[in-house]
Amino acid sequence: MRLPIRLGRAALVALIAVAASFAAGVIVAQGQGTQVPTTFPTVQGQPFSEPPRLVSANGVLAVDLRVTPTTFTVAGTPISGKAYNGVFIGPTLRVRAGDRIEMTFRNELDQPTNIHFHGFRVSPSGISDNVLRVIPARTTAPVRVEIPKDMEPGTYWYHSHQHGISEEQVMAGLAGVIVVEGEQRYLPADLRGVTERVIALKDLQAQNGAALSANIDSNAPTTRTVNGLVNPVIPIQPDETQLWRLANLSADIWYRVRADGMSFKVVGQDGSPMARVTTETTLLLPPGKRYDVLVQGPPAGTYRLRTLRYSTGPAGDDYPERTLATVTSAGQPVQPADLPGGQTLPALLRPGFAKAKVDRKRRITFSERGNRFFINGKQFDHDRVDERVRLGDVEEWTIRNRSGQQHPFHIHVNQFQVMSVNGRKVPPAGLQDTVPLPVGGTVVIRMRFIEFTGKFPFHCHILNHEDHGMMAVVEVVAPKKNARRRPGVPDLPDRPPPATTASSTTRWPLRTAQDLLCPLPAARPDRAGAAAVPRLGAS
């Protein structure tokens, strides 16, 4: 029989609050602050934790990656979805420049898929970072990625890029973070051992305990997670400096991030360290965007890491404000470190395209009609080359958005420098691989197509738009024999070396990646032979 229970007034109020929270889809760990609205029951206020790590050893990261339909846990709730190695956010891959990724890719789904190493400057062909490759259902395939020795250190990610179903596969769980080690060497010596945190931002729409796999509405209510947790508690000491790796791994939605009581010192963007370090109170992360930031602990207390209310335009989405995490500043204050205003970078990483000779200019137009999306009036065709460029050329692309919502432009393999937005010059700070296109606006970028020939796409990184046509193919071809090149840029061989087992692309044997850089202002060399970039405010 059920025994009668006598409750005091305070206990009764607490019980009612818990019941109301559960009805709204929220369970809050005892004593851990604000309740965040979610679309399914969640346990909130858990200690901050990160996805499992897979770390390279002796120059190789050997990975057995199982892609499975499975049930994983999201904020304490079992959800049926698709996963890399059984977790909602896949294992974090940690590698170094010059490493090789040797992956056994086991597709145990009942549908095709593939994998993209987002932001990597690697071969786009063969069994490397080839998103035009299809790995059929229930098959196993090798993936081999040779990471250049001069690869930019920073935060990257990997995800499904299977055209037509990339949105539902990423929504269901097929995404994870990659860290290329070495970024801290560009920081002042007293900051090179600071605590790092991977903060993977990813939302989930689920019904009846399963991730949505069809008719996904990016404007519908959703549950926003940090590393698969809802409102986890991030610890920091007062005045302690930490390096946060913010990465938007969502299929469609945007984040406008603010940390109460703190500012962001942006030291990296899209896997590229910043020559000019900026201080920001908010950061806009469209799908695919990453920022590496230094933060310092505020005075003792409890603070929020939030995504603010944001609209992508009259034809786009409207996102409400949500708390992403609770930051708890506690313990003895530490001696605050001096944060940098700039970083000394090798020339490869410096944004010097303003002084480059432009070999060709192109106009690219993003547009839409209903749920059909276009680049230069065409929808994606796997077998069509839309833009053919010459290896080693500097190109300027004027990208116009002729729609009523923002689109994040992303191109594979080569990073670019944003030169202007809506006609206003953008001060050079660093290179990037993803940039928002304003509603009805124009963004001008410059980039050099270095090292690799082959085919790869550029597209809108709202995966619903990509799946519905907003993607195009660029092919990088070898320069013609005896083609004239400007002084100071070495001629490239007129025939490629034999293809390797990793790829049928060409990686041209440059003396150094710096041989194909834009001209840069004279600067004093540092001890490693790289040019030193003056820090902001330096005389």
N, C-alpha and C positions, 0 to 999 in steps of 0.2 A: 504494500500500500504506500501511497505517497504521503510523506510526513509533512505536516504544516511547518512553515519557516517564518519566523518573526524577523523583520528587517527594521533597522533604524531608518530615520528619514534620509540621512546622508547616503546610506547604502542603497536605499530605494532609488534615489535620484541617480546614483551612479549606474545602477542596473538598467534603468530606463534609457540612460544615455548610451550604454553599450548596445542595447537592443536596437535603438534608433540607428546607431552607426552601422550595425550589421545589416539592417534593412536597406541602408543606403549603399551597401557594398564595402564597408570599411570596418576593420578591426585595428585598434591602436594598441601597440605594446605599452605596458603599464608605465606611466610617467613620462611618455615620450611625445608630448606636444600635439600639434595641430592635426586635425583629421582632414585628409585630402579626398575629395570626391573621386570615386572610381566607378567603373562600369561592371565590376564583379567583386565579390568579397576579397579583401586583401588584408594581410597582416602588415601594419605600418609601424615605423619607429624601430625597426631592427638595426643592429649595428651595421655600419657600412662594410661591404665586402665586394670583391672583384671576381670576375669570371676566372676559371682555372687558367694557368699559364702553360704554354709549351715553349721551351727555350732552346735555341740552337746550341750546338756543342761542336767544337773543332771545325767550324766553318759550315756546318750542315744542320738544317732543321728537318729531321725526318718525321713526317706526320702521317698517321693513318686517320683520315678524315671520313667518318661515317655520316652519311646524309640520310636521315631516317624519319619516317612518321613515328611519332612517339608522344609520350606524356611527360612534360617537364613541370617544374614548380615556378610560378611567378608570384612573388610576394606572398608565399604561403599557400597558394591555391594551385591545385593540379589543372593543367591546361593541355589539351591535345593540340599538337602542332607539328612542325617540321624542325629538325634540329641538326646542328653540327655536333657530333659526339654527345648527344643527349641533353644539351642545355639550351635554354632560351636564347641567351647570347653566347655565341661560340667561344671556344678557348681563345685567349689572347696569345697571338704568336709574337714572340720576341726574338728579333734577329739583329745582325750587324751588317754594315756595308761590307760587300764582298762575300757574304754567305750564299749558300744555295738552299732553296727549299725543295725537298724531295717529298712529294705527296702522293700517297695512294688514296685516290678519291673514289669512295664506294657509294654509288648512288643506289640506295635501297628504296627510293620513292617509286610510285607507280606512274611517274611523269618524268620527262627529261629535265635536266638542269645543267648548270655549268658554274664556274667560279671566276670572279673578278677581284684582282688585287688593286683596290681603288687608290689612285695616286702614285702607284709604283712606276718609275722610269725604267721599264724592262721590256723585253720582247713582247709584241702583241700577237705573235703567230705561233703555229705549231702546238706544242703541249705546254706553252708558257701562259702568259696572261691573255689568252685568246678568247674573247667573249663571243666571237662568231662561230666558235666550236660548240657542238651540242653533245652532251654526255647522256646517252639514252637511259631510260628507266631500267633499273635492276642490272646495271653494268658497273664494272670497275675500270678506271682509267688512270694512267699516270699523269701527274702534273709536275713540271719542273721549272723553277724560276731561278734564274741567275741574277742575283742582286749586284749592281755595279759597285766597284770599290769606292766610288765617290758618291754613292747614294746619299741623298739628303736625310739626315736623322730627324725623326719626329713621329707623329701619329698618323696612321693610315687605317684602312679597314678592308675587310673582304666580305663578299656577299654574292648571292645568285644574280646572274645577269641574263637569265633565260628569257629572250624576248617573248612578250605576250603574257607571261605569267610571273615576271620578276616581282611585281607588287605583292601578289599573294604569297610568294615564297619568302620574301623578306619579312612581310608582316607576320608570317607564321613562325619565324625564328631563324632564317638562314642569313645570319650576319655575325661578324665578330671583329675585334680590334686587332691591328698589327702595330707594334712599336719597333721602329728601327732605332737601336740604341746609339748613344753618342751625342745627343743634343746638349747635355749638361756641360760638355767641354767648352761650349761657347759662352757659358755664364761666368761671372766672377768666381774666383777660387772658393770663396766661403759659401757659395750657393751650389756647389757641384755635388753635394751629398744630401740635398734636401729630400724630404719624403715626396714620392710621386704617387698620384692617384689617377687611375683610369676611371673616367666618369662617362660611361656609355649611355646616351640618352636614346631610349627606344620605346615606342608606344605599342599598345596591343588592343585590338578590338576582338572581343570574344563573345560567343553566344552558346549557351548550353554547355559550357566547359570546353569549347573548342575555338581555336583561332579562326577568324573569318577567312574563307577561301574564295569567295565570290561576292560581287556587288559591294565592294568596299567603298565606303563614302568617307573621304578624308576629312570632311567637315562634321562628321558624326561624333558624338561623345566617345572618348577613348580613355584608356588608362596609361598614363605616362610613368615610365619606370627609369630608375638609375641602376644599371647593372642587373636588371630584372627585379629590383626591389622598389617598393613604394615608400617614399619619404624616409629613407635610411638616415641614420645619425652619423655625421662626419665629424670626427674629433680633430681639434687643433688647439695648440696653446696660444695664449695671447702673444702677439708679435712674432710667432713662428712663421717661417716662410715654407710654403709647399708648392709643388709643381702639379697642377691639375691638367689632365689631358681630356678636354671636352670633345666628344664626338657624337654627332647626330647620326645614328644608325637606323632611323625610321624610314619606312617606305615612302611616306608622303608628307608628313607634317613638319612644321617649322618650330623652332624654339627661339625665343628672345630672352636671354638668360641674364639674371642679375643676382648678385650675392649681397644681401643686406649687410651693411657695416664693413664691406670690403670693396676693393676695386681689383680689376684684372690688369696685370702687366702682361701684354701679349708678346711672348717670345717666339712663338711659332704659329704657322697657319698652313693647313693642308699639307703637313709634312715638311714644310720648309722653314728653317729658322729665319727670324726677322732681323734685318740689318738695323732697322729703326724700331725700337721697342715703344709701343704706344700704351697709354693708360686709358682703360675703358671702364665705364660703370655698367654698360649693357653690351652684350654680344648677340648678333643675329646669326643663327645657325639654320640655314635651309637644309633639306635632306642631303647627306653626304659631307657636310662641312665639319672641319675640325679646327680647334684652337688649343694651343698649349699656352697656359697662363701661369704666372706666379701670383700667389695670393699670400697675404699676411693676416694672421689671426687677429680679430678685433678684441677689445676688452672682454673680460670674462662675461659670459652670458650665452643666450640661445638666439640664433639667427636663422634666416631662411635662405636657401638657394631656390630661386623662383624662375619660372618662365612667365613673362608678362603677357598681358592681352596683346594680340597681334592679328592684323588683317592682311591677307595677301592681295587684296584688291576687290573691286566690285563684282568681278566674276569668279573670285577665289574663295578662300576659306576665312572664317573668323574663329580664332582660338581664344578661349578664356584664360585668365591667369590661373596658374597652378603652382603649388609648392612641390619642388622636386626632391629636396632633401633638407634636413635640419642640421645646421652647423653648430656644434657645441664647443665654445671656447672655454677651456678650463685648465687649471694647473698654474704653475709658476710662470710668470711672464719671462720670455727669453729676450736676449739682446737683439733688437731688430736689425736685420741686414740692410745694407744699401742696395736698392734694386737698380738694375741697369737701365740706361736710356738708349743703349744701342749694343750691338754685338759685333765682334770681329769675325767676319766670315770669309771663307774662300770665295774667289770671284764667281764660281759657278752658282752660288746661292744669292748673289747680290742683284737687286733689280736695276739693271743698267740699260734697259731697252730704249730709254728716251734718246740716247745718242746713237742708236743702231741705224744702219742703212737698211731700209725696208725693201725687200726684194719683190714683194707683191702685196696688194691690198685686196681684201674680199669683203663682200656684204652678205651677212647671214640674217635671215628674218624668221623669227618664231611667231606662229599664228595658230589660231584654233577656230573650229566651227563645231559647236555642240560638244560631243565627246570624241571628236577627231582632232588630232594635233599634227602640226606641219612644221617643217623646216624648209624654207625657200619654196613653199607651196607644194611640197611633196611629203608623203608619208614614207616611213622607213621601208627599205627593200634590202634584204640580206645580200642580194646578188648585184646591187648597184653601187658603184663608186660615185659619190656626190662631189667630193673635192679631191683633186690630185695635187700634191705638193712635192717640192724637191728637197731632198735631204740636205740639211745645212742652211736652208733659207730662213731668213727672218720674215715673218708675215704679220701684217696688221689686219685684224678682223674687226669690222664694225657690226655689232650684233644688235639687231633691232627687235623689240618686243611689240608686236602689233595685236596684243590681246588685253583683256581687262583684268589679268592677274599676273603676279610675279612668277617667273620661271628661273630656277637655278641652272645656269649653263655649266656643263662639265665636259671636259675633253680628256681622253685617255693619254697616257705615256708622257706627254710634255706639259710642264707647267707654264703659266703665262704671267705677264705683268699687266694689271689694269691701268690703262693710261688716262681714261676719262669716263665719267658717268654723266649722261645728259649734258655733255659739252663742258663739264667742269673737270679740270685736271685733278688727278688723284696723286698726292705726294707719294713717292716711292718708299715702300717699307719692306716688301718681300714679294715672293712669288706665290702663286696659288693655283688650284685646279678646279675650283668651283666659285662662281660669282652670281649673285642674284641679278636678274634683269628687271628693272623697274617697269611698272605698268605704263605702256605707251612710250617707253623710253629707249635709250641707246647706251650701250657700253662698248668702249673701244679697248681691245687688248692687243698685245704683241707677244709673240713667242717664236722660238727657234726650234725647228724640227731636227733634233740631233740624235745621232747614234743608230737609230733603228729604222729600217724600211719595213713596209707591211701595211696591213689594213686594220683600222680600229675606229670606233665611233666617237662622236660628240653628241650630246643630247641634253634634254631637260632631266634633272635628277628627281623630279617628282615621278615615281615609277609608274603611276597610273598614266601619266602623259607619255612617258617613254613607251609603255606597252601599247598605247593607242596611236603611235606613229611619230612622236616628236624625237626622232633620232636619225642621224645621217652617218655615212661612212666616209672617212678620209683615208686616202692611200698615200703613203710616203714612198717616193721612188728615188732610185739612184740618180745623181746628176749626170748629165750628158758628158761624154768624153770631151776633154779640152774645153769644157764650159768655163767662161771667164768668171773669176771670183775677185772680190775686192781685195786690196792689199791687206796683208796681215792675217788673212784666213787661209790656211793650208788647203791645197787641192786634195780631194778625196780620191781613193783608188777608183778606177773605172769599172772594176769587176769586184763583186763581193767575195769574201772567203767562203769556203764550203760551209753549207748549213750544218748545224750541230743536231744532235738528237733532241735537244730541247726545243728547237724552233727551226722553221724554214725561213725566218726573217734574216736580215743582215744587221749585224752590229759592226759598224765600221771601225777599223783599228786606229783610232785617234791617238796621237801622242799623249794627250790629256783632254779631258772634257773641256778644259779652259781654252783649248785651241779654237773652239767654235763659239766663244762668248762675244757678246756685244762689247764695243769699246767702252772703257770705263775711265773716269778721271784718275789722274795720277794720285797715288796714295803711298804712304810709307809701307814697305813690306814688314810683316811681323817675323818672328823667329822661324815660323814654319814655311815662310816664303809666300804666304797669302797676303793680299793687300788688306790693311787694317782700315775699317770703316770708323771714322770719328763718331764718338757718342754724342747724342744730342746735348747741346749746351757746352760742348768742349770748345776751347778757343783754338 
